[in-house]
Amino acid sequence: MKYQDSASFVFGIAKRARKYYLGLTTATQDVSDFLSLDFGRAVLSNSSIQILLKQSPTVIEQVTQTFYLSEQEKTLLLSSNVGEGLFFAGQSHVAIQVVAAPFEHELITSNPEEVLKQQAEAQTINTNLNG
């Protein structure tokens, strides 16, 4: 969404997807990418649901204005822990906490300590199977 051409492409897909009963999921770690161009703002405004997780103090004012956040919601986004944030559906804003199931966590973790532990466990299993 940083560049006019790619933002225009994503916007075109977002507009066409509804005609074909498709859903479009976009994700970014920097919401200001979407807010920097008209196409990005249009994609956001045409989204039926949004999730905002912890936000940086450097962009919180822009996020607050764009999503019409209350002071409590703004504070929540500044102080959220991993997986905590706000869920938007229409005009409703609800605080959420996303918790991965254990098997999901194993698949998606990038924590180096957990990855090393998984590798060690896999090596132990492999050694036991091969004898």
MDAnalysis code that builds the backbone (N, CA, C; Angstrom):
import MDAnalysis as mda
import numpy as np

u = mda.Universe.empty(393, n_residues=131, atom_resindex=np.repeat(np.arange(131), 3), trajectory=True)
u.add_TopologyAttr("name", ["N", "CA", "C"] * 131)
u.add_TopologyAttr("resid", np.arange(1, 132))
u.add_TopologyAttr("resname", ["MET", "LYS", "TYR", "GLN", "ASP", "SER", "ALA", "SER", "PHE", "VAL", "PHE", "GLY", "ILE", "ALA", "LYS", "ARG", "ALA", "ARG", "LYS", "TYR", "TYR", "LEU", "GLY", "LEU", "THR", "THR", "ALA", "THR", "GLN", "ASP", "VAL", "SER", "ASP", "PHE", "LEU", "SER", "LEU", "ASP", "PHE", "GLY", "ARG", "ALA", "VAL", "LEU", "SER", "ASN", "SER", "SER", "ILE", "GLN", "ILE", "LEU", "LEU", "LYS", "GLN", "SER", "PRO", "THR", "VAL", "ILE", "GLU", "GLN", "VAL", "THR", "GLN", "THR", "PHE", "TYR", "LEU", "SER", "GLU", "GLN", "GLU", "LYS", "THR", "LEU", "LEU", "LEU", "SER", "SER", "ASN", "VAL", "GLY", "GLU", "GLY", "LEU", "PHE", "PHE", "ALA", "GLY", "GLN", "SER", "HIS", "VAL", "ALA", "ILE", "GLN", "VAL", "VAL", "ALA", "ALA", "PRO", "PHE", "GLU", "HIS", "GLU", "LEU", "ILE", "THR", "SER", "ASN", "PRO", "GLU", "GLU", "VAL", "LEU", "LYS", "GLN", "GLN", "ALA", "GLU", "ALA", "GLN", "THR", "ILE", "ASN", "THR", "ASN", "LEU", "ASN", "GLY"])
u.atoms.positions = np.array([
    [0.820, -1.198, 0.000],
    [0.000, 0.000, 0.000],
    [0.866, 1.266, 0.000],
    [2.156, 1.104, 0.001],
    [3.032, 2.270, -0.015],
    [3.091, 2.928, -1.387],
    [2.778, 2.161, -2.444],
    [2.948, 2.652, -3.798],
    [1.610, 2.740, -4.514],
    [1.449, 3.767, -5.294],
    [0.200, 4.055, -5.995],
    [-0.286, 2.867, -6.828],
    [0.603, 2.245, -7.603],
    [0.201, 1.151, -8.486],
    [-0.313, -0.055, -7.714],
    [0.428, -0.474, -6.688],
    [-0.009, -1.649, -5.932],
    [-1.264, -1.338, -5.110],
    [-1.362, -0.127, -4.589],
    [-2.553, 0.262, -3.832],
    [-3.781, 0.265, -4.737],
    [-3.623, 0.744, -5.966],
    [-4.716, 0.740, -6.932],
    [-5.148, -0.688, -7.244],
    [-4.184, -1.590, -7.378],
    [-4.472, -2.997, -7.659],
    [-5.277, -3.629, -6.516],
    [-4.833, -3.426, -5.279],
    [-5.530, -3.990, -4.118],
    [-6.943, -3.414, -4.023],
    [-7.077, -2.120, -4.263],
    [-8.393, -1.488, -4.231],
    [-9.311, -2.115, -5.288],
    [-8.775, -2.339, -6.497],
    [-9.564, -2.966, -7.561],
    [-10.036, -4.352, -7.172],
    [-9.163, -5.124, -6.562],
    [-9.548, -6.463, -6.097],
    [-10.619, -6.366, -5.016],
    [-10.448, -5.437, -4.089],
    [-11.416, -5.268, -3.001],
    [-12.794, -4.931, -3.561],
    [-12.844, -4.095, -4.571],
    [-14.132, -3.718, -5.160],
    [-14.755, -4.872, -5.951],
    [-13.933, -5.620, -6.680],
    [-14.447, -6.721, -7.502],
    [-14.800, -7.954, -6.685],
    [-14.128, -8.176, -5.589],
    [-14.314, -9.403, -4.807],
    [-15.763, -9.589, -4.383],
    [-16.422, -8.515, -3.990],
    [-17.814, -8.625, -3.530],
    [-18.739, -9.149, -4.620],
    [-18.459, -8.761, -5.860],
    [-19.312, -9.196, -6.972],
    [-19.247, -10.699, -7.184],
    [-18.150, -11.307, -6.749],
    [-17.950, -12.748, -6.934],
    [-18.057, -13.514, -5.611],
    [-18.633, -12.880, -4.606],
    [-18.832, -13.485, -3.289],
    [-17.509, -13.924, -2.665],
    [-16.481, -13.148, -2.882],
    [-15.161, -13.431, -2.326],
    [-14.882, -12.523, -1.151],
    [-14.027, -12.976, -0.282],
    [-13.549, -12.153, 0.816],
    [-12.095, -11.807, 0.574],
    [-11.697, -10.657, 1.001],
    [-10.312, -10.217, 0.879],
    [-9.784, -9.933, 2.270],
    [-8.646, -10.500, 2.585],
    [-7.997, -10.233, 3.862],
    [-6.714, -9.482, 3.596],
    [-6.561, -8.361, 4.261],
    [-5.311, -7.611, 4.183],
    [-4.770, -7.493, 5.591],
    [-3.467, -7.484, 5.708],
    [-2.840, -7.377, 7.026],
    [-1.595, -6.519, 6.901],
    [-1.349, -5.727, 7.903],
    [-0.153, -4.898, 7.932],
    [0.264, -4.672, 9.375],
    [1.546, -4.491, 9.573],
    [2.027, -4.117, 10.896],
    [2.070, -2.605, 11.043],
    [1.795, -1.897, 9.957],
    [1.851, -0.437, 9.972],
    [0.603, 0.106, 9.283],
    [-0.412, 0.421, 10.068],
    [-1.684, 0.889, 9.511],
    [-1.507, 2.181, 8.733],
    [-0.457, 2.931, 9.009],
    [-0.230, 4.169, 8.262],
    [0.036, 3.887, 6.791],
    [0.471, 2.638, 6.450],
    [0.606, 2.258, 5.042],
    [-0.740, 2.411, 4.330],
    [-1.808, 1.996, 4.981],
    [-3.137, 2.099, 4.385],
    [-3.653, 3.527, 4.404],
    [-3.229, 4.289, 5.383],
    [-3.769, 5.631, 5.538],
    [-3.025, 6.670, 4.713],
    [-1.908, 6.287, 4.103],
    [-1.095, 7.254, 3.372],
    [-1.624, 7.542, 1.970],
    [-2.454, 6.675, 1.415],
    [-3.002, 6.872, 0.071],
    [-4.528, 6.768, 0.098],
    [-5.171, 7.462, -0.821],
    [-6.636, 7.393, -0.916],
    [-7.115, 5.968, -1.152],
    [-6.371, 5.195, -1.963],
    [-6.772, 3.811, -2.229],
    [-6.771, 2.989, -0.939],
    [-5.781, 3.166, -0.116],
    [-5.706, 2.436, 1.147],
    [-6.853, 2.796, 2.067],
    [-7.153, 4.089, 2.157],
    [-8.279, 4.530, 2.991],
    [-9.591, 3.973, 2.444],
    [-9.705, 3.883, 1.119],
    [-10.919, 3.326, 0.510],
    [-11.057, 1.845, 0.822],
    [-9.956, 1.099, 0.797],
    [-9.999, -0.322, 1.147],
    [-10.471, -0.471, 2.588],
    [-9.928, 0.343, 3.494],
    [-10.350, 0.285, 4.893],
    [-11.828, 0.621, 5.049],
    [-12.268, 1.662, 4.384],
    [-13.665, 2.075, 4.555],
    [-14.637, 1.079, 3.933],
    [-14.191, 0.272, 2.979],
    [-15.045, -0.751, 2.366],
    [-14.951, -2.091, 3.080],
    [-14.152, -2.170, 4.121],
    [-14.011, -3.422, 4.871],
    [-15.161, -3.570, 5.849],
    [-15.733, -4.753, 5.889],
    [-16.857, -4.975, 6.796],
    [-16.389, -5.210, 8.225],
    [-15.188, -5.760, 8.381],
    [-14.633, -5.932, 9.725],
    [-13.158, -5.531, 9.718],
    [-12.698, -5.068, 10.860],
    [-11.286, -4.731, 11.049],
    [-10.868, -5.149, 12.444],
    [-9.595, -5.453, 12.581],
    [-9.005, -5.736, 13.887],
    [-7.778, -4.859, 14.025],
    [-7.700, -4.140, 15.120],
    [-6.518, -3.350, 15.442],
    [-5.892, -3.928, 16.697],
    [-4.613, -4.226, 16.622],
    [-3.866, -4.682, 17.784],
    [-3.011, -3.524, 18.272],
    [-2.088, -3.782, 19.171],
    [-1.279, -2.730, 19.778],
    [-0.735, -1.771, 18.730],
    [-0.823, -0.481, 19.028],
    [-0.382, 0.558, 18.110],
    [0.765, 1.358, 18.707],
    [1.583, 1.875, 17.833],
    [2.710, 2.715, 18.224],
    [2.215, 4.110, 18.598],
    [2.831, 4.733, 19.585],
    [2.460, 6.113, 19.921],
    [2.632, 7.076, 18.746],
    [3.511, 6.750, 17.810],
    [3.750, 7.648, 16.674],
    [2.587, 7.698, 15.689],
    [1.742, 6.650, 15.661],
    [0.624, 6.635, 14.717],
    [-0.739, 6.650, 15.402],
    [-0.764, 6.643, 16.720],
    [-2.041, 6.483, 17.428],
    [-3.019, 7.620, 17.142],
    [-2.540, 8.844, 16.971],
    [-3.470, 9.947, 16.693],
    [-4.145, 9.773, 15.340],
    [-3.374, 9.348, 14.346],
    [-3.935, 9.105, 13.016],
    [-4.941, 7.950, 13.067],
    [-4.603, 6.900, 13.801],
    [-5.507, 5.753, 13.963],
    [-6.767, 6.177, 14.709],
    [-6.603, 6.982, 15.753],
    [-7.737, 7.459, 16.543],
    [-8.716, 8.239, 15.679],
    [-8.204, 9.112, 14.842],
    [-9.070, 9.910, 13.964],
    [-9.721, 9.053, 12.890],
    [-8.970, 8.156, 12.300],
    [-9.492, 7.330, 11.211],
    [-10.588, 6.384, 11.678],
    [-10.395, 5.774, 12.852],
    [-11.329, 4.765, 13.340],
    [-12.280, 5.310, 14.408],
    [-12.248, 6.624, 14.627],
    [-13.140, 7.273, 15.595],
    [-13.079, 6.599, 16.964],
    [-11.860, 6.481, 17.487],
    [-11.656, 5.806, 18.767],
    [-11.958, 6.734, 19.937],
    [-12.473, 6.159, 20.991],
    [-12.640, 6.894, 22.244],
    [-11.283, 6.936, 22.953],
    [-11.195, 7.718, 23.999],
    [-9.946, 7.782, 24.780],
    [-9.618, 6.424, 25.392],
    [-10.650, 5.696, 25.847],
    [-10.429, 4.374, 26.421],
    [-9.886, 3.400, 25.373],
    [-10.435, 3.459, 24.179],
    [-9.962, 2.586, 23.107],
    [-8.533, 2.936, 22.712],
    [-8.247, 4.213, 22.660],
    [-6.887, 4.678, 22.357],
    [-5.909, 4.165, 23.404],
    [-6.261, 4.280, 24.655],
    [-5.416, 3.786, 25.749],
    [-5.233, 2.284, 25.659],
    [-6.316, 1.565, 25.339],
    [-6.234, 0.118, 25.209],
    [-5.237, -0.270, 24.123],
    [-5.278, 0.400, 22.971],
    [-4.374, 0.062, 21.867],
    [-2.925, 0.421, 22.171],
    [-2.714, 1.402, 23.020],
    [-1.345, 1.769, 23.400],
    [-0.765, 0.818, 24.442],
    [-1.630, 0.202, 25.232],
    [-1.145, -0.629, 26.341],
    [-1.436, -2.117, 26.161],
    [-1.899, -2.514, 25.003],
    [-2.274, -3.912, 24.759],
    [-1.078, -4.847, 24.845],
    [-1.361, -6.058, 25.289],
    [-0.378, -7.140, 25.233],
    [-0.547, -7.883, 23.914],
    [0.300, -8.858, 23.678],
    [0.229, -9.653, 22.454],
    [-1.157, -10.271, 22.326],
    [-1.771, -10.102, 21.162],
    [-3.077, -10.692, 20.895],
    [-4.263, -9.896, 21.394],
    [-4.037, -8.759, 22.010],
    [-5.134, -7.932, 22.520],
    [-5.348, -6.732, 21.605],
    [-6.593, -6.316, 21.478],
    [-6.880, -5.163, 20.648],
    [-8.360, -4.892, 20.550],
    [-8.737, -4.298, 19.426],
    [-10.127, -3.945, 19.173],
    [-10.615, -4.631, 17.906],
    [-11.852, -5.106, 17.960],
    [-12.518, -5.722, 16.818],
    [-13.631, -4.780, 16.396],
    [-13.679, -4.461, 15.107],
    [-14.688, -3.560, 14.573],
    [-15.602, -4.342, 13.635],
    [-16.885, -4.241, 13.858],
    [-17.889, -4.789, 12.947],
    [-18.948, -3.718, 12.795],
    [-18.981, -3.095, 11.634],
    [-19.872, -1.954, 11.450],
    [-19.444, -0.826, 12.368],
    [-20.383, -0.299, 13.122],
    [-20.076, 0.800, 14.042],
    [-19.704, 0.307, 15.443],
    [-19.722, -0.998, 15.653],
    [-19.423, -1.561, 16.970],
    [-17.937, -1.802, 17.141],
    [-17.412, -1.416, 18.293],
    [-16.019, -1.647, 18.655],
    [-16.020, -2.504, 19.920],
    [-15.303, -3.619, 19.894],
    [-15.279, -4.533, 21.028],
    [-13.831, -4.905, 21.329],
    [-13.467, -4.882, 22.607],
    [-12.133, -5.334, 23.007],
    [-12.050, -6.843, 22.830],
    [-10.911, -7.322, 22.307],
    [-10.734, -8.753, 22.091],
    [-9.373, -9.207, 22.586],
    [-9.281, -10.489, 22.807],
    [-7.999, -11.136, 23.064],
    [-7.975, -12.394, 22.203],
    [-7.002, -12.468, 21.311],
    [-6.861, -13.608, 20.412],
    [-5.865, -14.574, 21.040],
    [-6.314, -15.811, 21.257],
    [-5.465, -16.827, 21.865],
    [-5.400, -18.021, 20.920],
    [-4.198, -18.376, 20.535],
    [-4.020, -19.519, 19.637],
    [-4.193, -20.818, 20.416],
    [-4.794, -21.801, 19.768],
    [-4.849, -23.140, 20.345],
    [-3.424, -23.680, 20.395],
    [-3.138, -24.621, 21.296],
    [-1.771, -25.140, 21.404],
    [-1.179, -25.612, 20.078],
    [-1.959, -26.329, 19.266],
    [-1.414, -26.800, 17.992],
    [-1.148, -25.636, 17.035],
    [-1.971, -24.593, 17.099],
    [-1.729, -23.415, 16.266],
    [-0.447, -22.706, 16.709],
    [-0.293, -22.583, 18.013],
    [0.897, -21.933, 18.554],
    [2.166, -22.661, 18.098],
    [2.142, -23.980, 18.145],
    [3.303, -24.769, 17.702],
    [3.625, -24.505, 16.239],
    [2.601, -24.336, 15.427],
    [2.812, -24.106, 13.997],
    [3.342, -22.714, 13.676],
    [2.922, -21.725, 14.456],
    [3.237, -20.347, 14.082],
    [4.306, -19.675, 14.924],
    [4.755, -20.311, 16.001],
    [5.707, -19.628, 16.865],
    [7.020, -19.354, 16.133],
    [7.571, -18.204, 16.418],
    [8.903, -17.860, 15.908],
    [9.836, -17.540, 17.074],
    [9.365, -17.812, 18.299],
    [10.181, -17.611, 19.487],
    [11.373, -18.578, 19.409],
    [12.609, -18.056, 19.381],
    [13.775, -18.929, 19.209],
    [13.872, -20.047, 20.251],
    [13.533, -19.765, 21.500],
    [13.589, -20.797, 22.538],
    [12.594, -21.922, 22.243],
    [11.388, -21.557, 21.825],
    [10.375, -22.563, 21.518],
    [10.751, -23.362, 20.273],
    [11.316, -22.698, 19.276],
    [11.735, -23.391, 18.055],
    [12.835, -24.397, 18.371],
    [13.811, -24.007, 19.188],
    [14.879, -24.929, 19.585],
    [14.317, -26.124, 20.348],
    [13.369, -25.872, 21.235],
    [12.738, -26.957, 21.994],
    [12.007, -27.910, 21.057],
    [11.274, -27.367, 20.066],
    [10.574, -28.211, 19.092],
    [11.564, -29.056, 18.296],
    [12.681, -28.452, 17.909],
    [13.686, -29.180, 17.143],
    [14.300, -30.304, 17.978],
    [14.564, -30.016, 19.255],
    [15.129, -31.033, 20.144],
    [14.142, -32.183, 20.330],
    [12.864, -31.866, 20.508],
    [11.846, -32.901, 20.663],
    [11.730, -33.748, 19.393],
    [11.779, -33.103, 18.240],
    [11.705, -33.836, 16.978],
    [12.922, -34.748, 16.815],
    [14.091, -34.264, 17.231],
    [15.307, -35.078, 17.143],
    [15.215, -36.290, 18.065],
    [14.672, -36.091, 19.261],
    [14.507, -37.193, 20.217],
    [13.551, -38.243, 19.648],
    [12.456, -37.797, 19.079],
    [11.491, -38.731, 18.487],
    [12.135, -39.482, 17.327],
    [12.859, -38.768, 16.494],
    [13.517, -39.379, 15.345],
    [14.551, -40.424, 15.796],
    [15.312, -40.094, 16.842],
    [16.296, -41.015, 17.372],
    [15.624, -42.259, 17.924],
    [14.528, -42.080, 18.653],
    [13.808, -43.215, 19.237],
    [13.188, -44.115, 18.161],
    [12.715, -43.506, 17.081],
    [12.117, -44.299, 16.009],
    [13.160, -45.089, 15.215],
    [14.331, -44.493, 15.051],
    [15.374, -45.121, 14.250],
    [16.323, -45.966, 15.078],
    [16.091, -45.962, 16.350],
    [16.710, -46.834, 17.166],
    [17.891, -46.991, 17.850],
])
